[in-house]
Amino acid sequence: MLRKHLNGIHVPHHKNTSDCATVTMPVPDSVAISLLQHMGAPDKPLVKAGDEVKVGQLIADSDAFLSAPIHSSVSGVVKGFEDYITPTGQRTQSIIIEADKLQTVSETVAPPHVTNRQEFISAIQRSGLVGLGGAGFPAHIKLNPKNLDEVDTLVVNGAECEPYITADNRELLENGEGVLEGIDQVCKYLDIKAVRIGIEDNKPEAIAHMKQLIAGRPGYEVKALRARYPQGAEKVIIYECTGRVVPEGKLPADAGVLVMNVSSVAFVAQYLKTGMPLINKRLTVDGSAVKEPKNVLVPIGTRMIDVINFCGGYKSEPRLLLMGGPMMGTAIYDDTYSVIKNNNAILAFDKKDAPDIQETACIRCGRCVNACPINLMPAAIERAYKLKDVESLKDLKVNLCMECGCCAFVCPAKRNLVQTNKLSKKLLRESSKK
């Protein structure tokens, strides 16, 4: 269970780009659009080499329940397909499109006809929207829980608690009206009356702006959250905004709540007006190895090196490249990886900020326990994992771990506690199949 108030940790904010207005990157020479842009099954291509494609055209889809369609972010010609391994170790393909720089919009792009909840959910599915602030869960599934009649609150996640990242903050400041319009549409079609917009208190301008926009709207409230990591984690922000606890093994809807990222709800408003599917993404580009940190709007499928070059290139040799933030982001070994839908930052650090770290023996200090926002015992989990003690791992509730990284951050012995928790959850999954 969560504590009365979030424990978590204080992390250096490094919000260097909070005042940097979003700039739009020119269309690159080519894009590599991954067929795995979401949690669940990868899509299957609907185009072949030599095909001409246009902006917003459907180019990949899947019949699997847990999936979302993929659309072209540029107009041009399909050059072929490229096999690659994702940063998380999954094998998939990318569709390589040579851009003609004309950005000709597909004839299929048109505002959807929406008059009721089912048409709304169908439209969201066709839009290709996935969670833009986390794991990339398909939005049409999240917005259609089995117990929708029990859901009474929409929590809009604007916490952005990860260091460096300011993309959602810029969404609130530059497009607060669009965020609010998207909230209104979600509440209208899902019949939700209460809205809580959670924003960390290190973003006073965004808080003030959104409070001004919601003035006079009954049931709408902006919650100024303490700037303490991991405020943006789904279960944490639900608790901090509503006081409700999501039971173990349950979904937010089981606590009467739906959670959407601010950029996700803003996209809902844009899509219902224009019919343009999800083809662009705002990224924060920062880190000690980046010459000109920026917030950048880029076509999905743009290679990371092209984004970095748009930001002036490297000013020093990068030692660590991250897709996402330094706490929960994914380390990548190649800057030719392409931007995907739920990628909200590219961070590049030099040797000074990414030194080699050696593990030492656990000293049983208990700092990992004190830091964990959901009262887990990472050191005990580590011991149980080494012994392959499945029953102890169950008793220690390792499946509740949100992999926020608080334990590893405070550990003086620099133990790889997050990786051990991930492996422990994998061990439980494998044991349950036997």
C-alpha positions in Angstrom: 0.0 0.0 0.0 1.1 3.6 -0.7 2.0 5.7 2.3 -0.2 8.6 3.3 2.1 10.8 1.2 4.4 9.7 -1.5 7.8 8.9 -0.1 9.9 8.5 -3.2 13.1 10.6 -3.7 14.3 14.0 -4.6 16.1 13.9 -7.9 17.9 16.9 -9.6 15.3 18.4 -11.9 17.6 19.7 -14.6 14.6 21.2 -16.5 17.0 23.1 -18.7 14.5 23.4 -21.6 11.4 24.4 -19.6 11.5 27.9 -21.3 12.3 26.5 -24.7 9.3 26.9 -27.0 8.7 23.9 -29.3 10.4 24.1 -32.7 9.4 22.0 -35.7 12.1 19.9 -37.3 12.2 19.9 -41.1 11.2 16.6 -42.7 14.3 14.3 -42.8 15.5 12.6 -46.0 14.0 9.3 -44.8 12.2 7.8 -41.9 12.3 4.3 -40.4 8.9 3.6 -38.9 8.9 0.7 -36.5 6.2 -1.9 -36.7 6.3 -2.1 -32.9 5.2 1.3 -31.6 3.1 0.1 -28.7 2.6 -2.5 -26.0 1.4 -5.7 -27.5 1.7 -7.4 -30.9 3.7 -5.7 -33.7 1.8 -4.6 -36.7 2.0 -6.1 -40.2 2.9 -3.9 -43.1 0.2 -2.9 -45.6 2.7 -1.5 -48.1 5.5 -2.9 -50.2 8.8 -1.6 -51.6 8.1 0.9 -54.4 4.7 2.0 -53.1 4.1 5.8 -52.9 2.7 6.9 -49.6 1.2 10.1 -48.2 1.1 11.7 -44.8 -1.5 10.1 -42.6 -1.9 7.0 -44.7 -2.4 3.7 -42.9 0.8 1.6 -43.5 0.6 -1.1 -40.9 -2.0 -2.7 -38.7 -2.8 -5.9 -36.8 -5.8 -8.0 -35.9 -4.5 -8.6 -32.4 -6.5 -7.2 -29.5 -3.5 -5.4 -27.9 -2.3 -3.3 -30.8 -2.7 0.0 -32.6 -2.5 1.0 -36.3 0.5 2.9 -37.7 0.4 5.7 -40.3 3.0 7.4 -42.5 4.5 10.5 -41.1 5.9 11.7 -44.4 5.0 11.5 -48.1 7.4 9.7 -50.4 8.3 6.2 -51.6 8.7 3.0 -49.6 12.3 1.8 -50.1 12.0 -1.4 -48.2 12.1 -3.0 -44.8 14.8 -3.2 -42.2 15.1 -5.9 -39.5 16.3 -4.7 -36.1 16.3 -5.4 -32.4 14.5 -2.9 -30.2 16.3 -1.4 -27.2 14.3 -3.9 -25.0 15.5 -6.9 -27.0 12.4 -7.6 -29.2 12.9 -8.4 -32.9 10.9 -6.4 -35.4 11.0 -4.5 -38.6 10.9 -0.9 -39.8 9.3 0.5 -42.9 11.9 2.7 -44.7 10.3 5.6 -46.5 12.3 8.1 -48.6 10.6 11.4 -48.1 9.8 13.7 -51.1 9.6 16.7 -48.7 6.2 17.7 -50.1 4.2 16.3 -47.2 1.2 15.5 -49.4 -1.7 14.6 -47.1 -3.6 11.3 -47.8 -7.1 11.5 -49.1 -8.1 9.2 -46.3 -7.5 11.9 -43.7 -10.8 13.4 -42.6 -12.5 14.3 -39.3 -14.1 11.2 -37.9 -17.9 11.0 -37.4 -18.5 10.7 -33.7 -21.8 11.0 -32.0 -21.7 8.4 -29.2 -19.2 6.4 -27.1 -18.7 3.5 -29.4 -18.0 5.8 -32.3 -15.6 7.7 -30.1 -13.7 4.5 -29.1 -13.6 3.4 -32.7 -12.2 6.8 -33.8 -9.5 6.6 -31.1 -8.5 3.1 -32.3 -8.2 4.3 -35.9 -6.1 7.3 -34.8 -3.2 5.1 -33.7 -3.1 6.8 -30.3 -1.2 5.0 -27.5 -0.1 6.3 -24.1 2.3 9.0 -24.9 3.9 9.3 -21.5 4.7 5.7 -20.6 4.6 2.1 -21.9 2.6 2.8 -25.1 -0.6 1.1 -24.0 -3.2 1.4 -26.8 -5.6 4.2 -25.9 -8.8 2.7 -27.3 -8.4 -0.2 -24.9 -7.7 2.0 -21.9 -10.8 4.2 -22.7 -13.1 1.2 -22.9 -12.8 -0.7 -19.6 -15.3 -3.4 -18.8 -16.5 -1.5 -15.8 -16.8 1.9 -17.3 -20.0 2.6 -15.4 -17.9 2.5 -12.2 -15.4 5.0 -13.5 -16.1 8.5 -12.2 -12.8 10.3 -12.4 -10.3 11.2 -15.2 -6.7 11.9 -13.9 -4.7 13.9 -16.4 -1.0 13.2 -15.9 1.1 16.4 -16.3 3.5 15.6 -13.5 6.5 15.0 -15.7 8.6 14.0 -12.8 11.6 12.7 -14.8 14.7 14.9 -14.8 15.4 16.9 -18.0 12.1 16.2 -19.8 9.9 19.2 -20.4 7.8 18.2 -23.4 4.5 17.9 -21.4 5.2 21.2 -19.7 5.4 22.8 -23.1 2.2 21.1 -24.2 0.4 22.7 -21.2 1.9 26.1 -21.8 1.6 26.1 -25.6 -1.6 24.1 -26.0 -3.5 24.3 -22.7 -6.7 25.0 -24.6 -6.2 21.8 -26.7 -5.5 19.8 -23.5 -8.7 21.1 -22.0 -10.7 20.4 -25.2 -9.4 16.9 -25.3 -10.4 16.4 -21.6 -13.9 17.7 -22.4 -14.3 15.2 -25.3 -13.2 12.2 -23.2 -15.5 13.2 -20.4 -18.4 13.8 -22.8 -18.3 10.4 -24.5 -17.3 8.4 -21.4 -19.7 10.3 -19.1 -17.0 11.2 -16.5 -17.8 14.1 -14.2 -14.6 14.6 -12.2 -11.3 15.7 -13.6 -8.0 16.0 -11.7 -5.1 17.5 -13.6 -1.9 16.6 -11.7 1.1 18.9 -12.2 4.3 19.0 -10.1 4.8 22.3 -8.2 8.1 23.0 -10.0 6.0 24.0 -13.0 4.1 27.1 -11.5 3.4 28.7 -14.9 1.7 25.5 -16.2 -0.3 25.2 -12.9 -1.5 28.9 -13.1 -2.3 28.6 -16.8 -4.5 25.4 -16.4 -6.2 26.8 -13.3 -7.2 29.9 -15.3 -8.5 27.7 -18.1 -10.7 25.5 -15.9 -12.1 28.3 -13.9 -15.9 27.9 -13.6 -16.0 24.3 -14.6 -17.6 22.2 -11.9 -15.7 18.9 -11.1 -12.5 20.1 -12.7 -9.5 20.6 -10.4 -5.7 21.3 -10.9 -3.7 19.4 -8.3 -0.3 21.0 -7.5 1.8 17.9 -6.6 5.0 18.0 -4.6 8.0 17.8 -7.0 9.1 14.4 -5.7 9.9 11.4 -7.9 8.0 9.3 -9.0 4.8 11.5 -9.0 4.1 10.7 -12.6 3.8 6.9 -12.1 0.2 5.8 -12.7 -0.6 4.3 -9.3 1.2 7.2 -7.5 -0.6 10.0 -9.3 -3.9 8.3 -8.8 -3.3 8.2 -5.1 -2.0 11.7 -4.9 -4.9 13.2 -6.9 -7.8 11.1 -5.5 -6.6 9.2 -2.4 -7.5 5.9 -4.1 -5.3 2.8 -4.1 -5.2 0.5 -7.2 -5.4 -3.0 -5.8 -2.7 -5.5 -6.6 -3.2 -7.1 -9.9 -5.9 -4.6 -10.8 -6.2 -1.7 -13.3 -7.0 2.0 -12.5 -10.6 1.5 -13.7 -11.0 -0.9 -10.8 -10.4 2.1 -8.5 -12.9 4.2 -10.5 -10.2 6.1 -12.4 -8.8 6.5 -15.9 -5.4 8.1 -16.4 -4.3 9.9 -19.5 -1.1 11.9 -20.3 -1.6 15.6 -21.1 -0.2 15.1 -24.7 -2.6 12.2 -25.2 -5.7 14.2 -24.4 -4.5 17.1 -26.5 -4.1 14.7 -29.4 -7.7 13.5 -28.9 -8.9 17.1 -29.5 -6.7 17.5 -32.6 -7.7 14.2 -34.1 -11.5 14.8 -33.7 -11.1 18.1 -35.5 -8.8 17.2 -38.3 -8.7 13.4 -38.6 -4.9 13.5 -38.8 -3.6 10.3 -37.0 -0.7 10.2 -34.7 2.3 11.0 -36.9 4.4 13.5 -34.9 5.9 13.6 -31.5 7.3 16.4 -29.3 10.7 15.4 -27.7 13.0 17.0 -25.2 16.6 16.8 -26.5 19.1 17.5 -23.8 22.1 16.2 -21.9 25.7 17.2 -21.5 26.7 15.9 -24.9 24.1 17.9 -26.8 25.2 21.2 -28.3 21.8 23.0 -28.4 19.1 21.4 -26.1 15.6 22.0 -27.5 12.0 20.8 -27.4 11.4 19.5 -30.9 8.3 18.3 -32.9 9.5 15.5 -35.2 7.9 13.1 -37.6 7.6 9.6 -36.0 10.3 7.4 -37.5 12.9 10.1 -37.6 16.3 8.7 -36.7 17.7 10.0 -33.4 20.9 11.1 -35.0 18.9 13.4 -37.3 17.2 14.9 -34.3 20.5 15.5 -32.5 22.0 17.0 -35.6 19.0 19.4 -35.8 20.0 20.4 -32.2 23.5 21.3 -33.3 25.0 17.8 -33.0 27.2 16.5 -30.3 29.4 18.9 -28.4 31.3 16.0 -26.8 31.5 12.3 -27.3 28.4 10.7 -26.0 29.0 8.0 -23.4 25.3 7.3 -22.7 22.2 7.7 -25.0 18.8 7.4 -23.5 15.3 7.1 -25.1 13.3 8.8 -22.3 14.5 10.0 -18.9 17.4 9.0 -16.7 15.2 7.2 -14.2 12.9 5.0 -16.4 14.3 5.6 -19.9 15.9 3.0 -22.0 19.6 3.0 -22.8 20.4 2.6 -26.5 23.6 1.6 -28.1 23.1 3.2 -31.6 21.8 6.7 -32.4 20.3 5.4 -35.7 17.3 4.1 -33.7 14.1 5.9 -34.8 11.6 7.9 -32.7 8.5 5.9 -31.7 5.1 7.1 -30.5 5.8 6.9 -26.7 9.3 8.4 -26.9 9.3 11.7 -25.1 13.0 12.5 -24.9 16.4 11.9 -26.3 19.2 12.4 -23.8 22.9 12.2 -24.5 25.5 12.4 -21.7 29.3 12.6 -21.9 31.8 10.7 -19.8 31.6 13.1 -16.9 27.9 12.6 -16.4 27.9 8.9 -17.2 30.9 7.3 -15.4 31.5 3.6 -15.0 29.9 2.5 -11.7 30.9 -0.7 -9.8 28.6 -2.7 -7.7 29.7 -3.4 -4.1 28.2 -5.6 -1.4 24.8 -4.6 0.1 25.4 -3.0 3.6 21.8 -3.6 4.7 21.2 0.2 5.2 17.5 0.1 4.3 17.6 3.2 2.1 16.0 1.3 -0.7 13.0 0.3 1.5 12.6 3.9 2.7 12.7 5.3 -0.8 10.2 2.8 -2.3 6.8 4.6 -2.8 4.9 1.3 -2.4 6.8 -0.1 0.6 8.6 -2.9 -1.2 11.9 -4.4 0.2 14.3 -4.5 -2.8 17.2 -6.0 -0.8 15.1 -8.9 0.3 13.8 -9.4 -3.2 17.4 -9.5 -4.5 18.2 -12.2 -2.0 15.1 -14.2 -2.9 15.8 -13.9 -6.6 19.4 -15.2 -6.2 17.9 -18.3 -4.4 15.2 -18.6 -7.1 12.7 -18.6 -4.2 9.4 -18.1 -6.0 7.2 -18.2 -2.9 9.3 -15.5 -1.2 9.1 -13.4 -4.3 5.3 -13.7 -4.2 5.2 -12.8 -0.5 7.5 -9.8 -1.1 5.0 -8.6 -3.7 7.6 -8.0 -6.4 4.9 -7.8 -9.1 3.9 -4.4 -7.5 7.2 -2.9 -8.5 6.7 -0.1 -11.1 10.4 -0.1 -11.9 10.7 3.6 -11.0 14.4 3.2 -10.0 14.1 4.9 -6.6 15.8 2.0 -4.9 18.8 1.9 -7.2 19.1 5.7 -7.1 19.6 5.8 -3.3 21.6 2.6 -3.0 25.2 3.4 -1.7 26.4 0.0 -3.0 25.0 0.8 -6.5 23.2 -2.5 -6.7 21.3 -3.2 -9.9 18.0 -3.5 -8.0 15.7 -2.5 -10.8 17.1 -5.1 -13.2 16.8 -7.7 -10.4 13.1 -6.8 -9.8 12.5 -7.2 -13.6 14.1 -10.6 -13.6 12.2 -11.6 -10.5 8.9 -10.7 -12.2 10.0 -12.8 -15.2 10.8 -15.7 -12.9 7.3 -15.5 -11.5 5.7 -15.5 -14.9 7.7 -18.5 -16.0 6.9 -20.4 -12.8 3.2 -19.8 -13.3 3.3 -21.5 -16.7 4.7 -24.7 -15.3 
